[in-house]
Amino acid sequence: MQATAQQKRATVFGGTGFLGRAVVARLAATGAKVRIAVRHPEAGAPPAGAAAVAADVRDAETVARAVADADWVVNAVALYQESRGETFQAIHVEGARTVAAAAARGAGALVHISGIGADLASGSSYVRARAAGEIAVLEAFSRATILRPSVLFGPGDSFFASLAPIARLLPVFPLFGDGRTRLQPVYVADVADAVHRALSQPEAQGRIYELGGPHSYSYRELIELLMRQIGIRRPLLPLPFALWEAQAILLSLLPSPPITRDQIALMRKDNVADPALPGFAELGLAPAAVEEILPNYLGPAGP
């Protein structure tokens, strides 16, 4: 007998990450039994409504065990900086293929998280791997749904919450280029809702969705919005991309560089949803604007 919506069994890879935690919470709230597939389940207690299982996307045997009997599978694994043993190819391409192949053997639906701008011809090795990963997933599981969110925001994000302390500390705020690159920030809880809708709706299978918030902004506009929210004023200093590149090359000598050449390559290109592709509307959702959510977790006193 097919499981009801409240009885669905879901396995979430990357369930301890920023988006993954929101996805786990959303699926658990529907009554689904959620497994979080992580390399070290003993490292911390899983969120309420979820259980942790040991799995590594680079190990097909552990992946197969993690998705056994799962109705839904979500791959929200994200790697933004390569290190020894962890490369974009290994995680975003081969690892994505491994998860998709395991899901294809029995799961009813798979959602794979990619990103707006995924492009095999990109100057960023990260973006190229994301694009190759999408191809690998659809080759292994043709009914998989690909979700490409723009820049994620929400409590504990790596965008506004990370930039706020920098803005407070520096006498001027450096911009990437002239700050004209356009972004379409999307609330993390809205993307988690989109994951649930994509898993639940048969018509979402085999489709690619681009998920951006209701408005796009230049990078300069977002920094100005951030400063207004935290109650400070700083001059904005445009810096040529060539200078950022030079800094990234020098910083690459550090074990954990604060900025990489891939991140700079991302900032050279607009990151907004393609209107020719389906998005939130096709999933029956209306995303929240930055201005609605930012005051809830970012103010003059924090983070």
C-alpha positions as CSV (number, residue, x, y, z in Angstrom):
1,M,0.0,0.0,0.0
2,Q,1.4,3.4,-0.9
3,A,2.3,5.6,2.0
4,T,0.1,8.6,2.8
5,A,1.5,12.1,2.8
6,Q,1.9,11.9,6.6
7,Q,3.7,8.6,6.4
8,K,6.3,9.5,3.8
9,R,9.9,8.5,4.5
10,A,12.4,11.1,3.4
11,T,16.2,11.0,3.3
12,V,18.0,14.4,3.1
13,F,21.6,14.6,2.2
14,G,23.2,17.8,3.5
15,G,20.5,18.0,6.1
16,T,22.8,19.8,8.6
17,G,23.6,22.7,6.2
18,F,21.9,26.1,6.1
19,L,19.2,25.0,3.5
20,G,19.3,21.4,4.6
21,R,18.1,22.3,8.1
22,A,15.2,24.2,6.8
23,V,14.3,21.3,4.5
24,V,14.4,18.8,7.3
25,A,12.2,21.1,9.5
26,R,9.7,21.6,6.7
27,L,9.4,17.9,5.8
28,A,9.2,16.9,9.5
29,A,6.4,19.4,9.9
30,T,4.3,17.5,7.3
31,G,4.5,14.4,9.4
32,A,7.2,12.7,7.2
33,K,9.7,10.5,8.8
34,V,13.0,12.2,8.0
35,R,16.5,10.7,7.9
36,I,19.5,13.1,7.7
37,A,22.3,11.4,5.8
38,V,25.6,12.7,7.3
39,R,29.2,11.5,7.4
40,H,29.4,11.7,11.2
41,P,25.9,11.2,12.8
42,E,27.5,11.0,16.2
43,A,28.7,14.6,16.0
44,G,25.5,16.1,17.2
45,A,21.8,15.5,17.9
46,P,19.6,15.7,14.8
47,P,16.7,18.2,14.8
48,A,13.4,17.2,16.3
49,G,11.4,14.9,14.0
50,A,14.5,13.5,12.3
51,A,17.1,10.7,12.7
52,A,20.7,10.7,11.6
53,V,22.2,8.0,9.5
54,A,25.8,7.6,8.4
55,A,26.4,8.2,4.7
56,D,29.0,9.9,2.4
57,V,27.9,10.8,-1.2
58,R,31.3,9.5,-2.3
59,D,30.5,6.1,-1.0
60,A,27.8,4.3,-3.0
61,E,27.2,1.6,-0.3
62,T,26.5,4.1,2.5
63,V,24.3,6.1,0.1
64,A,22.2,3.0,-0.8
65,R,21.7,2.2,2.8
66,A,20.6,5.8,3.6
67,V,17.9,5.8,0.9
68,A,16.6,2.3,1.5
69,D,12.8,2.4,1.7
70,A,12.8,6.2,1.2
71,D,9.8,7.6,-0.7
72,W,11.5,11.0,-1.1
73,V,15.2,11.9,-1.4
74,V,16.7,15.4,-1.3
75,N,20.3,16.2,-2.2
76,A,21.2,19.5,-0.6
77,V,24.9,18.8,-0.2
78,A,26.9,21.9,-0.9
79,L,30.7,22.4,-1.2
80,Y,31.9,26.0,-1.8
81,Q,35.6,25.5,-1.4
82,E,37.7,22.6,-2.5
83,S,40.2,20.8,-0.2
84,R,42.2,17.6,-0.2
85,G,39.7,14.8,-0.8
86,E,36.8,17.1,-1.3
87,T,36.5,18.5,-4.8
88,F,33.7,20.0,-6.8
89,Q,33.9,17.0,-9.2
90,A,33.7,14.5,-6.4
91,I,30.8,16.1,-4.5
92,H,28.7,18.0,-7.0
93,V,29.1,15.6,-10.0
94,E,30.0,12.1,-8.9
95,G,28.4,12.4,-5.5
96,A,25.2,13.8,-7.1
97,R,25.2,10.9,-9.6
98,T,25.6,8.4,-6.8
99,V,22.6,9.8,-4.8
100,A,20.4,9.9,-8.0
101,A,21.3,6.4,-9.0
102,A,20.4,5.1,-5.5
103,A,17.2,7.1,-5.4
104,A,16.2,5.7,-8.9
105,R,16.2,2.2,-7.5
106,G,13.1,2.8,-5.4
107,A,12.3,6.4,-4.3
108,G,9.2,8.0,-5.8
109,A,10.8,11.5,-6.0
110,L,14.2,13.1,-5.9
111,V,14.9,16.8,-5.5
112,H,18.5,17.9,-6.4
113,I,19.6,21.4,-5.2
114,S,21.7,23.2,-7.8
115,G,22.0,27.0,-8.3
116,I,21.0,29.8,-10.7
117,G,23.6,30.2,-13.3
118,A,24.7,26.6,-13.6
119,D,26.7,26.6,-16.8
120,L,29.3,24.2,-18.3
121,A,31.0,27.2,-19.9
122,S,31.3,29.2,-16.7
123,G,34.6,30.7,-15.6
124,S,33.9,29.2,-12.2
125,S,34.9,25.6,-11.6
126,Y,32.1,25.5,-8.9
127,V,29.5,26.6,-11.4
128,R,30.7,24.2,-14.0
129,A,30.5,21.4,-11.5
130,R,27.0,22.4,-10.6
131,A,25.9,22.2,-14.3
132,A,27.7,18.9,-14.8
133,G,26.0,17.6,-11.6
134,E,22.6,18.4,-13.0
135,I,23.3,16.4,-16.1
136,A,24.6,13.5,-14.1
137,V,21.5,13.5,-11.9
138,L,19.1,13.5,-14.8
139,E,21.0,10.7,-16.5
140,A,20.7,8.6,-13.4
141,F,17.1,9.5,-12.5
142,S,15.2,11.2,-15.4
143,R,12.3,12.1,-13.1
144,A,14.4,14.1,-10.7
145,T,13.5,17.7,-10.0
146,I,16.3,20.3,-10.2
147,L,15.9,23.4,-8.0
148,R,18.2,26.3,-8.7
149,P,17.9,28.9,-5.9
150,S,19.5,32.4,-6.0
151,V,21.4,33.7,-3.0
152,L,19.8,32.3,0.2
153,F,19.1,34.5,3.2
154,G,17.6,34.0,6.6
155,P,18.8,33.7,10.2
156,G,22.4,32.5,10.2
157,D,22.9,33.0,6.5
158,S,26.3,33.5,4.9
159,F,25.3,36.7,3.1
160,F,23.6,39.4,5.2
161,A,24.6,37.9,8.6
162,S,28.2,37.5,7.5
163,L,28.5,40.9,5.9
164,A,27.0,42.8,8.8
165,P,30.0,42.5,11.1
166,I,32.3,43.5,8.2
167,A,30.2,46.6,7.5
168,R,30.4,47.6,11.2
169,L,34.2,47.0,11.4
170,L,35.4,48.7,8.2
171,P,35.5,52.5,7.7
172,V,34.5,51.9,4.0
173,F,32.8,48.9,2.4
174,P,34.5,47.5,-0.7
175,L,32.3,46.5,-3.6
176,F,32.8,43.9,-6.3
177,G,33.5,46.0,-9.3
178,D,31.1,48.9,-9.4
179,G,28.4,46.9,-7.5
180,R,26.1,46.5,-10.4
181,T,25.9,42.7,-10.4
182,R,22.2,41.8,-9.8
183,L,21.1,39.3,-7.3
184,Q,17.6,37.9,-6.4
185,P,17.9,36.8,-2.8
186,V,15.5,34.1,-1.7
187,Y,14.3,33.3,1.8
188,V,15.6,29.9,2.9
189,A,12.2,28.8,4.3
190,D,10.6,29.5,0.9
191,V,13.1,27.2,-0.8
192,A,12.3,24.6,1.8
193,D,8.6,24.9,0.9
194,A,9.5,24.6,-2.7
195,V,11.4,21.4,-2.0
196,H,8.3,19.9,-0.3
197,R,6.0,21.0,-3.2
198,A,8.4,19.5,-5.8
199,L,8.5,16.2,-3.9
200,S,4.7,16.2,-3.5
201,Q,3.6,17.2,-7.0
202,P,4.0,14.6,-9.8
203,E,4.0,17.4,-12.4
204,A,7.2,18.7,-10.9
205,Q,9.2,15.6,-11.8
206,G,11.8,15.9,-14.5
207,R,11.6,19.8,-14.5
208,I,14.1,22.5,-13.6
209,Y,12.9,25.4,-11.5
210,E,14.8,28.7,-10.8
211,L,13.9,30.2,-7.5
212,G,14.5,33.9,-6.8
213,G,12.8,36.3,-4.4
214,P,10.1,38.7,-5.6
215,H,12.7,41.5,-6.4
216,S,16.2,41.7,-7.8
217,Y,18.7,44.2,-6.6
218,S,22.2,45.3,-7.5
219,Y,24.9,44.3,-5.0
220,R,25.3,48.0,-4.1
221,E,21.6,48.2,-3.3
222,L,21.7,45.1,-1.1
223,I,24.7,46.6,0.9
224,E,22.8,49.9,1.3
225,L,19.8,48.0,2.5
226,L,21.9,46.0,5.0
227,M,23.5,49.2,6.3
228,R,20.1,50.8,6.8
229,Q,18.9,47.8,8.7
230,I,21.8,47.7,11.1
231,G,21.8,51.5,11.5
232,I,25.2,52.5,10.1
233,R,26.5,54.6,7.2
234,R,29.7,53.8,5.4
235,P,31.1,55.0,2.0
236,L,31.0,52.3,-0.7
237,L,34.3,51.7,-2.4
238,P,34.2,50.1,-5.9
239,L,37.2,47.8,-6.5
240,P,38.1,46.3,-9.9
241,F,37.6,42.6,-10.2
242,A,41.2,42.3,-11.2
243,L,42.2,43.5,-7.7
244,W,39.8,41.0,-6.1
245,E,41.4,38.3,-8.3
246,A,44.9,39.2,-7.1
247,Q,43.8,39.1,-3.5
248,A,42.2,35.7,-4.0
249,I,45.4,34.3,-5.5
250,L,47.4,35.4,-2.5
251,L,44.7,34.2,0.0
252,S,44.6,30.8,-1.6
253,L,47.8,30.0,0.3
254,L,45.8,30.0,3.5
255,P,44.2,26.8,4.8
256,S,40.7,28.4,4.7
257,P,40.8,31.5,2.5
258,P,38.1,34.1,3.2
259,I,37.5,34.6,-0.5
260,T,38.2,32.4,-3.5
261,R,38.5,33.0,-7.3
262,D,35.3,30.9,-7.8
263,Q,33.4,33.3,-5.5
264,I,34.7,36.3,-7.5
265,A,33.7,34.6,-10.8
266,L,30.2,34.3,-9.4
267,M,30.0,38.0,-8.6
268,R,30.9,38.9,-12.2
269,K,27.6,37.6,-13.5
270,D,24.0,38.4,-12.5
271,N,22.3,35.8,-10.4
272,V,18.6,36.2,-11.2
273,A,15.9,33.7,-12.2
274,D,15.3,33.0,-15.9
275,P,11.7,34.1,-16.6
276,A,11.6,31.4,-19.3
277,L,11.9,28.6,-16.6
278,P,9.3,27.7,-14.0
279,G,9.7,29.0,-10.5
280,F,7.8,29.6,-7.3
281,A,4.5,30.5,-9.1
282,E,4.4,27.1,-10.9
283,L,4.8,25.4,-7.5
284,G,1.9,27.5,-6.1
285,L,4.2,29.6,-3.8
286,A,4.8,33.3,-3.3
287,P,8.3,34.0,-1.9
288,A,8.9,36.7,0.8
289,A,10.9,39.8,0.1
290,V,14.2,40.7,1.8
291,E,12.6,43.7,3.4
292,E,10.0,41.5,5.1
293,I,12.4,39.0,6.7
294,L,15.7,40.9,7.4
295,P,14.3,42.9,10.4
296,N,13.4,39.6,12.1
297,Y,17.1,38.5,12.5
298,L,19.3,41.5,11.7
299,G,19.2,44.8,13.6
300,P,21.4,47.5,15.1
301,A,22.5,45.1,17.9
302,G,23.2,41.9,15.9
303,P,24.1,39.4,14.8
